[in-house]
Amino acid sequence: MTLRNQIIEKFHTRFKRMPRFLVRAPGRVNLIGEHTDYNDGFVMPMAIDRYVWIAMTPRLDTMVQAYSADFDQMAILDIEAIEPKEPGWAEYLKGVAWSLRVAGYSLCGWDGIIAGDIPINAGLSSSAALEMALMRAFSASSDLEWEPDVMARIGQRAENEWVGVRCGIMDQMISAGGKAGCALLIDCRSLETRRVPIPSNCSVVVLDTATRRGLVDSAYNERRAQCEKAAHIFGVRALRDVPLEAVAMQPDSLDDLIWRRARHVISENARTLAAADLMVKQDAGGLGKLLYSSHISLRDDFEVSSYELDSIVDCAMEQEGCYGARMTGAGFGGCAIAITKPGMESVFAVRVSECYENKTGNEPAIYICNASDGASLFML
């Protein structure tokens, strides 16, 4: 039984009626452009065909009853009396409702069942998918216009200010507004976007190392502070404003660590823009080289890789038909991404899995992914 049908059945069992709507919001994999989003730079994610689903029915009052099938927990919330509690999935529900109300929206409640097939803490933005699914549910219950850019900002605020993760805008933007068959080049300052077709001569494969990291407790916030320090020393609003030529010489005012952090961001922005041009030209080989260069920069300059991420990238790069690979997401664990020749995905997956397990003792999960549409609402 598909996950879609499972949550419809679970809704009927729990609430003794059929849901009126289905909501679906995708996870994402970032092709290139890592740790550039909070530096006002460029990113190029694609929404993947793994989702958070909600089967739901609007209510006439301000109560929300939402059951998470993944965590086997029911959250009951009065939208007009939201208070923080212990960390957990329900804080995303509270944060989204709080952020929508702060933005001036009047909300009605709903009953719902939530479930997903996005690996949690793997760097595939399960949290942003949950936020966008919840926002799509509130848009259905409260008759709100769905504006992807606006809703992405509101979702980002929920994660920044309620949940406590200082993420950039990328994850919410792609989950809200992705397009099937395309990646999305995002200018994280202006929020201007450009759809970039996934080259027809390559397939996207996600390589899950089976290691996990927590963004709140990781060095994510530390890296962000280091970038802000570098921008201040350069005298610019954000590292996005430092020209590529600056990577050729270290300023005397920047110590080596801060300099390497800045060098990654500056060069990564250039790689991301170049990658978009190569994708339009269907140049999978050139794109693959940029992906691997991104990994080296993340490993050596930004220092957010890990033994497992390096190992799975090395295993991928050794395989016939692999154009390129890199870690993806915030780092310290989670997933890598590879692009391969079409038709070789299955053999590639088996060989990478064997190689990685031999190196690390971990069994990876490998997903062949397609570019998906963003958050969607279906009437039943």
C-alpha positions as CSV (number, residue, x, y, z in Angstrom):
1,M,0.0,0.0,0.0
2,T,1.4,3.4,-0.9
3,L,2.1,6.0,1.8
4,R,-0.7,8.1,0.3
5,N,-3.2,5.4,0.8
6,Q,-1.9,4.5,4.3
7,I,-2.5,7.9,5.7
8,I,-6.0,8.1,4.2
9,E,-6.8,4.8,5.9
10,K,-5.2,5.9,9.2
11,F,-7.2,9.1,9.1
12,H,-10.4,7.2,8.6
13,T,-9.5,4.8,11.5
14,R,-8.7,7.6,13.9
15,F,-11.2,10.3,13.0
16,K,-14.1,8.0,11.8
17,R,-14.5,9.9,8.5
18,M,-12.6,10.5,5.3
19,P,-10.2,13.4,4.9
20,R,-11.1,16.2,2.6
21,F,-7.6,17.1,1.5
22,L,-4.2,15.5,0.9
23,V,-1.1,17.7,1.3
24,R,2.3,16.7,0.0
25,A,5.6,18.5,0.4
26,P,8.9,17.2,-0.9
27,G,12.4,16.9,0.6
28,R,15.3,18.2,-1.4
29,V,18.8,17.5,-2.4
30,N,21.1,20.4,-3.1
31,L,23.0,19.8,-6.3
32,I,25.5,22.5,-5.5
33,G,25.8,25.7,-3.4
34,E,26.4,24.6,0.2
35,H,26.6,27.0,3.1
36,T,26.0,29.9,0.7
37,D,22.3,30.5,1.5
38,Y,22.9,32.3,4.8
39,N,25.7,34.3,3.1
40,D,23.1,35.8,0.6
41,G,24.6,33.7,-2.1
42,F,23.4,31.2,-4.7
43,V,22.1,27.6,-4.3
44,M,20.7,25.1,-6.7
45,P,18.5,22.5,-5.0
46,M,16.0,20.2,-6.6
47,A,12.9,18.8,-4.9
48,I,13.0,15.0,-4.7
49,D,10.3,12.4,-5.0
50,R,10.2,11.7,-1.3
51,Y,7.6,13.6,0.7
52,V,5.9,14.5,3.9
53,W,2.2,13.8,3.5
54,I,-0.8,15.0,5.5
55,A,-4.3,13.7,5.2
56,M,-6.5,16.4,6.7
57,T,-9.9,18.0,7.2
58,P,-10.5,21.6,8.3
59,R,-12.2,22.4,11.5
60,L,-14.4,25.4,12.4
61,D,-12.5,26.3,15.6
62,T,-8.9,27.0,16.4
63,M,-7.9,23.5,17.5
64,V,-5.4,21.3,15.6
65,Q,-5.3,17.6,16.2
66,A,-2.4,16.1,14.3
67,Y,-1.1,12.6,14.7
68,S,2.4,11.8,13.5
69,A,2.5,8.2,12.2
70,D,6.3,8.3,12.1
71,F,6.6,9.2,15.8
72,D,3.4,7.6,17.0
73,Q,2.4,10.8,18.8
74,M,-0.7,13.0,18.8
75,A,-0.3,16.8,19.1
76,I,-3.3,18.8,20.2
77,L,-2.9,22.6,19.8
78,D,-5.0,25.6,20.3
79,I,-3.7,28.1,17.7
80,E,-4.6,31.0,20.0
81,A,-2.6,29.7,23.0
82,I,0.7,28.4,21.6
83,E,3.5,27.9,24.1
84,P,7.0,26.3,23.6
85,K,7.6,23.0,25.2
86,E,10.2,20.2,24.9
87,P,11.9,19.8,21.5
88,G,10.2,17.4,19.1
89,W,8.2,17.2,15.9
90,A,5.2,19.1,17.5
91,E,7.3,22.2,17.9
92,Y,7.3,22.5,14.1
93,L,3.5,22.5,14.2
94,K,3.6,25.2,16.9
95,G,6.3,27.2,15.1
96,V,4.4,27.2,11.8
97,A,1.2,28.3,13.4
98,W,3.0,31.0,15.4
99,S,4.9,32.3,12.3
100,L,1.7,32.5,10.2
101,R,-0.1,34.4,12.9
102,V,2.9,36.8,13.3
103,A,2.7,37.4,9.6
104,G,-0.9,38.5,10.0
105,Y,-2.8,35.4,8.9
106,S,-6.1,34.4,10.6
107,L,-6.0,30.6,11.1
108,C,-8.6,27.8,11.5
109,G,-7.8,24.4,12.9
110,W,-7.7,21.0,11.3
111,D,-7.5,17.3,12.0
112,G,-4.8,15.4,10.3
113,I,-2.5,12.4,10.0
114,I,1.1,13.1,9.1
115,A,3.7,10.6,7.6
116,G,6.7,10.8,5.4
117,D,9.4,8.8,3.6
118,I,12.2,11.4,3.8
119,P,15.1,10.1,6.0
120,I,15.3,12.2,9.1
121,N,18.5,14.2,9.8
122,A,20.1,12.9,6.5
123,G,20.5,16.4,4.9
124,L,17.4,16.0,2.7
125,S,15.4,18.6,4.5
126,S,12.7,16.5,6.2
127,S,12.2,19.5,8.6
128,A,11.5,22.0,5.8
129,A,9.2,19.5,4.1
130,L,7.3,19.1,7.3
131,E,7.0,22.9,7.6
132,M,5.8,23.3,4.1
133,A,3.3,20.5,4.5
134,L,2.0,22.0,7.7
135,M,1.7,25.4,6.0
136,R,-0.1,23.9,3.0
137,A,-2.5,22.3,5.5
138,F,-3.2,25.6,7.2
139,S,-3.7,27.2,3.8
140,A,-6.4,24.6,3.1
141,S,-8.1,25.0,6.5
142,S,-7.9,28.8,6.5
143,D,-8.4,29.5,2.8
144,L,-5.0,31.2,2.4
145,E,-3.5,32.0,-1.0
146,W,-0.5,29.8,-1.6
147,E,2.5,32.0,-2.6
148,P,5.6,29.8,-2.5
149,D,8.1,32.7,-1.9
150,V,6.0,34.2,0.9
151,M,5.3,30.9,2.6
152,A,9.0,29.9,2.4
153,R,10.0,33.0,4.4
154,I,7.3,32.3,7.0
155,G,8.6,28.7,7.3
156,Q,12.2,29.9,7.6
157,R,11.1,32.2,10.5
158,A,9.4,29.3,12.2
159,E,12.7,27.3,12.1
160,N,14.9,30.2,13.0
161,E,13.0,31.8,15.8
162,W,10.8,29.0,17.2
163,V,12.7,25.8,16.6
164,G,16.1,27.5,17.0
165,V,18.0,26.5,13.9
166,R,19.5,29.4,12.0
167,C,18.9,28.0,8.6
168,G,18.9,29.9,5.3
169,I,16.0,30.2,2.9
170,M,16.9,27.4,0.5
171,D,15.2,24.4,2.0
172,Q,11.8,26.1,2.5
173,M,12.0,27.7,-1.0
174,I,12.6,24.5,-2.9
175,S,10.0,22.5,-0.9
176,A,7.5,25.2,-1.5
177,G,8.2,26.0,-5.1
178,G,10.0,23.1,-6.8
179,K,9.3,22.0,-10.4
180,A,9.3,18.5,-11.8
181,G,12.3,18.0,-14.1
182,C,14.2,21.0,-12.9
183,A,16.5,22.2,-10.3
184,L,16.0,25.7,-9.0
185,L,18.8,28.3,-9.0
186,I,18.0,30.6,-6.1
187,D,19.5,34.0,-5.4
188,C,19.2,33.9,-1.6
189,R,19.3,37.7,-1.3
190,S,16.6,38.7,-3.8
191,L,14.8,35.4,-3.8
192,E,14.8,35.5,-7.6
193,T,14.7,32.0,-9.0
194,R,15.5,30.4,-12.3
195,R,14.5,26.9,-13.3
196,V,17.4,24.9,-14.6
197,P,16.7,21.6,-16.4
198,I,18.3,18.5,-15.1
199,P,20.5,17.3,-18.0
200,S,18.9,14.4,-19.8
201,N,22.2,12.6,-20.0
202,C,22.6,12.1,-16.2
203,S,20.7,10.6,-13.3
204,V,20.8,12.0,-9.7
205,V,21.6,9.5,-7.0
206,V,21.5,10.2,-3.3
207,L,24.0,8.3,-1.1
208,D,22.9,8.1,2.6
209,T,25.9,7.3,4.8
210,A,23.6,6.1,7.6
211,T,25.2,8.6,9.9
212,R,23.2,11.5,11.4
213,R,23.8,14.9,12.8
214,G,21.6,17.4,14.7
215,L,21.8,20.9,13.3
216,V,21.0,22.7,16.6
217,D,23.9,20.9,18.4
218,S,26.4,20.8,15.5
219,A,28.9,23.4,14.3
220,Y,26.4,24.9,11.9
221,N,25.8,28.1,14.0
222,E,29.6,28.4,14.5
223,R,30.3,28.3,10.8
224,R,27.6,31.0,10.2
225,A,29.2,33.2,12.8
226,Q,32.6,32.7,11.2
227,C,31.2,33.8,7.8
228,E,29.6,36.9,9.4
229,K,33.0,37.8,10.9
230,A,34.7,37.4,7.5
231,A,32.1,39.6,5.8
232,H,32.6,42.3,8.5
233,I,36.4,42.2,7.9
234,F,35.9,42.5,4.2
235,G,33.5,45.4,4.8
236,V,30.6,43.9,3.0
237,R,27.0,43.0,3.8
238,A,27.7,39.3,3.2
239,L,30.3,37.1,1.6
240,R,28.2,37.0,-1.6
241,D,29.6,40.5,-2.2
242,V,33.2,39.5,-2.3
243,P,34.5,39.0,-5.9
244,L,35.9,35.7,-7.0
245,E,39.3,37.3,-7.6
246,A,39.7,37.7,-3.8
247,V,40.3,33.9,-3.4
248,A,43.7,34.3,-5.0
249,M,45.2,36.2,-2.0
250,Q,44.5,36.0,1.7
251,P,44.0,39.5,3.3
252,D,46.3,40.2,6.2
253,S,43.3,41.0,8.4
254,L,41.9,37.4,8.1
255,D,43.4,34.6,10.1
256,D,43.8,31.3,8.3
257,L,40.7,29.6,9.7
258,I,38.3,32.5,8.9
259,W,40.0,32.9,5.5
260,R,39.3,29.3,4.6
261,R,35.7,29.6,5.6
262,A,35.3,32.7,3.4
263,R,37.2,31.1,0.5
264,H,34.8,28.2,0.4
265,V,31.7,30.5,0.3
266,I,33.2,32.8,-2.4
267,S,34.3,30.0,-4.6
268,E,31.1,28.0,-4.1
269,N,29.0,30.8,-5.3
270,A,31.0,30.9,-8.5
271,R,30.7,27.1,-8.9
272,T,27.0,27.3,-8.5
273,L,26.5,29.8,-11.2
274,A,28.8,27.9,-13.5
275,A,26.9,24.7,-12.8
276,A,23.6,26.3,-14.0
277,D,25.2,27.3,-17.3
278,L,26.6,23.8,-17.8
279,M,23.3,22.2,-17.1
280,V,21.6,24.3,-19.7
281,K,24.3,23.1,-22.1
282,Q,23.6,19.4,-21.1
283,D,27.3,19.2,-20.0
284,A,27.1,16.5,-17.4
285,G,30.9,15.9,-17.4
286,G,31.6,19.6,-16.6
287,L,28.9,19.6,-13.9
288,G,30.4,16.5,-12.3
289,K,33.8,18.2,-12.0
290,L,32.2,21.1,-10.2
291,L,30.4,18.8,-7.8
292,Y,33.7,17.2,-6.8
293,S,35.4,20.5,-6.5
294,S,32.6,21.6,-4.1
295,H,33.2,18.5,-2.0
296,I,37.0,19.2,-1.7
297,S,36.2,22.8,-0.6
298,L,33.7,21.7,1.9
299,R,36.1,19.1,3.2
300,D,39.2,21.2,3.5
301,D,38.2,24.8,3.7
302,F,34.8,24.7,5.4
303,E,35.5,21.5,7.4
304,V,32.0,20.1,7.5
305,S,32.6,16.7,6.0
306,S,33.3,13.5,7.9
307,Y,35.1,10.2,7.3
308,E,31.9,8.5,6.2
309,L,31.0,11.3,3.8
310,D,34.5,11.4,2.3
311,S,34.4,7.6,2.0
312,I,31.1,7.4,0.1
313,V,32.2,10.2,-2.2
314,D,35.5,8.4,-2.9
315,C,33.6,5.2,-3.6
316,A,31.3,7.0,-6.0
317,M,34.1,8.7,-7.8
318,E,35.8,5.3,-8.4
319,Q,32.8,3.9,-10.3
320,E,32.5,3.8,-14.1
321,G,29.7,6.1,-15.3
322,C,30.0,8.6,-12.3
323,Y,30.4,12.2,-13.5
324,G,31.0,13.6,-10.0
325,A,29.9,13.4,-6.4
326,R,30.0,15.5,-3.2
327,M,28.6,15.7,0.3
328,T,25.3,17.6,0.4
329,G,23.4,19.3,3.2
330,A,24.9,21.0,6.3
331,G,27.5,18.2,6.8
332,F,28.9,16.3,9.7
333,G,26.9,13.2,8.5
334,G,23.9,12.6,6.3
335,C,24.1,12.3,2.6
336,A,26.2,12.7,-0.5
337,I,25.0,13.2,-4.0
338,A,26.3,11.7,-7.3
339,I,25.4,12.2,-10.9
340,T,25.8,9.2,-13.2
341,K,25.2,8.1,-16.8
342,P,21.6,7.0,-17.3
343,G,21.1,3.2,-17.3
344,M,24.0,2.6,-14.9
345,E,22.3,3.7,-11.7
346,S,21.5,0.2,-10.3
347,V,25.0,-1.2,-10.9
348,F,26.5,2.1,-9.5
349,A,24.4,1.8,-6.4
350,V,25.4,-1.8,-5.7
351,R,29.1,-1.1,-6.2
352,V,29.1,2.0,-4.1
353,S,27.3,0.2,-1.4
354,E,29.8,-2.6,-1.3
355,C,32.8,-0.2,-1.4
356,Y,31.4,2.0,1.4
357,E,30.4,-0.9,3.6
358,N,34.0,-2.4,3.2
359,K,35.5,1.0,4.2
360,T,33.3,1.9,7.1
361,G,31.3,-1.1,8.2
362,N,28.1,0.9,7.7
363,E,25.4,-0.1,5.3
364,P,24.3,2.9,3.2
365,A,20.9,3.6,1.8
366,I,20.9,4.7,-1.9
367,Y,18.1,6.5,-3.6
368,I,17.7,7.2,-7.3
369,C,15.8,10.5,-7.3
370,N,13.7,12.5,-9.8
371,A,13.0,16.2,-9.6
372,S,9.6,16.8,-8.2
373,D,7.0,19.6,-7.9
374,G,6.9,21.6,-4.7
375,A,4.2,21.6,-1.9
376,S,0.9,20.5,-3.4
377,L,-2.7,20.2,-2.3
378,F,-5.1,17.6,-3.5
379,M,-8.9,17.5,-2.9
380,L,-10.4,14.1,-2.2
